[in-house]
Amino acid sequence: DCFALLVYERPQESNVGYFLEASQREVVADAVNAAVLSTNPKHKDRLYSHLETLLRQLMACCLEQRLLNDGQGESLSLNRLLKNNNCKRIKKSD
């Protein structure tokens, strides 16, 4: 449905204009990403980018590790991991 935005001269005034709202950005981005990935002739069956596949595998491994440790251990927080990594880079550059 969000691809219908392309046919309107003023999409924000159309019946699909709600896709331009901030709350719909992720939905539209996912739809566009899936369309781009599905048109790659080398990867006809690919639903996810390589990065998303890697992150999904990382999450699955972390969850499996917690299960093997009877639910003990810290859960993976990608936001926290990225923030900590960014702080380390900033400290190195000082």
TISE-307103 format. One record per residue (C-alpha): residue in three letters; chain; y, z, x. Coordinates in nm, 4 decimals. Layout:
[r Ala A [Y Z X]]
...
This chain:
[r Asp A [0.0000 0.0000 0.0000]]
[r Cys A [0.2457 0.0812 0.2774]]
[r Phe A [0.2239 -0.2775 0.4039]]
[r Ala A [0.4004 -0.3817 0.0842]]
[r Leu A [0.7176 -0.2504 0.2508]]
[r Leu A [0.7232 -0.5698 0.4558]]
[r Val A [0.7797 -0.8001 0.1580]]
[r Tyr A [1.0928 -0.6327 0.0256]]
[r Glu A [1.4423 -0.7121 0.1444]]
[r Arg A [1.5406 -0.3520 0.0604]]
[r Pro A [1.2126 -0.1589 0.0823]]
[r Gln A [1.3815 0.1788 0.0307]]
[r Glu A [1.4774 0.0624 -0.3205]]
[r Ser A [1.1306 -0.0719 -0.4081]]
[r Asn A [0.8455 0.0987 -0.5901]]
[r Val A [0.6832 0.1691 -0.2504]]
[r Gly A [1.0037 0.3038 -0.0960]]
[r Tyr A [0.8572 0.6544 -0.0922]]
[r Phe A [0.6594 0.5473 0.2165]]
[r Leu A [0.9884 0.5569 0.4087]]
[r Glu A [1.0310 0.9287 0.3429]]
[r Ala A [0.9734 1.1684 0.6330]]
[r Ser A [0.6765 1.3241 0.4523]]
[r Gln A [0.4959 0.9881 0.4535]]
[r Arg A [0.5506 0.8947 0.8197]]
[r Glu A [0.2085 1.0094 0.9331]]
[r Val A [0.0356 0.8236 0.6481]]
[r Val A [0.2185 0.5019 0.7355]]
[r Ala A [0.1584 0.5471 1.1090]]
[r Asp A [-0.2151 0.5996 1.0508]]
[r Ala A [-0.2350 0.2891 0.8310]]
[r Val A [-0.0500 0.0745 1.0841]]
[r Asn A [-0.2576 0.2122 1.3723]]
[r Ala A [-0.5830 0.1421 1.1880]]
[r Ala A [-0.4672 -0.2122 1.1112]]
[r Val A [-0.3744 -0.2764 1.4746]]
[r Leu A [-0.7027 -0.1352 1.6020]]
[r Ser A [-0.9044 -0.3376 1.3509]]
[r Thr A [-0.7472 -0.6654 1.4679]]
[r Asn A [-0.8507 -0.6221 1.8312]]
[r Pro A [-1.1210 -0.8886 1.8818]]
[r Lys A [-1.2852 -0.6835 2.1588]]
[r His A [-1.3370 -0.3808 1.9340]]
[r Lys A [-1.4211 -0.4967 1.5836]]
[r Asp A [-1.5814 -0.1653 1.4860]]
[r Arg A [-1.3209 0.0615 1.6472]]
[r Leu A [-1.1549 0.2959 1.3966]]
[r Tyr A [-0.9832 0.5191 1.6512]]
[r Ser A [-0.7872 0.4624 1.9706]]
[r His A [-0.9461 0.5674 2.2984]]
[r Leu A [-0.7136 0.8679 2.3152]]
[r Glu A [-0.8033 0.9814 1.9640]]
[r Thr A [-1.1746 0.9397 2.0415]]
[r Leu A [-1.1311 1.1487 2.3560]]
[r Leu A [-0.9446 1.4221 2.1671]]
[r Arg A [-1.2089 1.4273 1.8931]]
[r Gln A [-1.4810 1.4675 2.1568]]
[r Leu A [-1.2841 1.7451 2.3282]]
[r Met A [-1.2456 1.9321 1.9988]]
[r Ala A [-1.6170 1.8917 1.9217]]
[r Cys A [-1.7128 2.0253 2.2664]]
[r Cys A [-1.4814 2.3253 2.2309]]
[r Leu A [-1.6215 2.4072 1.8874]]
[r Glu A [-1.9778 2.3724 2.0166]]
[r Gln A [-1.8996 2.6039 2.3083]]
[r Arg A [-1.7652 2.8677 2.0677]]
[r Leu A [-2.0791 2.8358 1.8527]]
[r Leu A [-2.2991 2.8856 2.1588]]
[r Asn A [-2.0988 3.2001 2.2427]]
[r Asp A [-2.1460 3.3521 1.8956]]
[r Gly A [-1.7939 3.2554 1.7906]]
[r Gln A [-1.6400 3.4268 2.0928]]
[r Gly A [-1.3653 3.2683 2.2975]]
[r Glu A [-1.0321 3.1084 2.2413]]
[r Ser A [-1.0051 2.8112 2.0094]]
[r Leu A [-0.8486 2.4966 2.1470]]
[r Ser A [-0.4855 2.4479 2.0550]]
[r Leu A [-0.3636 2.1086 2.1696]]
[r Asn A [-0.0006 2.2083 2.1124]]
[r Arg A [-0.0412 2.5199 2.3275]]
[r Leu A [-0.2269 2.3246 2.5967]]
[r Leu A [0.0431 2.0577 2.6146]]
[r Lys A [0.3210 2.3173 2.6142]]
[r Asn A [0.1583 2.5147 2.8981]]
[r Asn A [0.1000 2.1979 3.0988]]
[r Asn A [0.4622 2.0922 3.0493]]
[r Cys A [0.5860 2.4358 3.1634]]
[r Lys A [0.3753 2.4086 3.4803]]
[r Arg A [0.5284 2.0677 3.5593]]
[r Ile A [0.8793 2.2031 3.5086]]
[r Lys A [0.8112 2.4980 3.7424]]
[r Lys A [0.6763 2.2614 4.0123]]
[r Ser A [0.9894 2.0462 3.9972]]
[r Asp A [1.2216 2.3490 4.0460]]
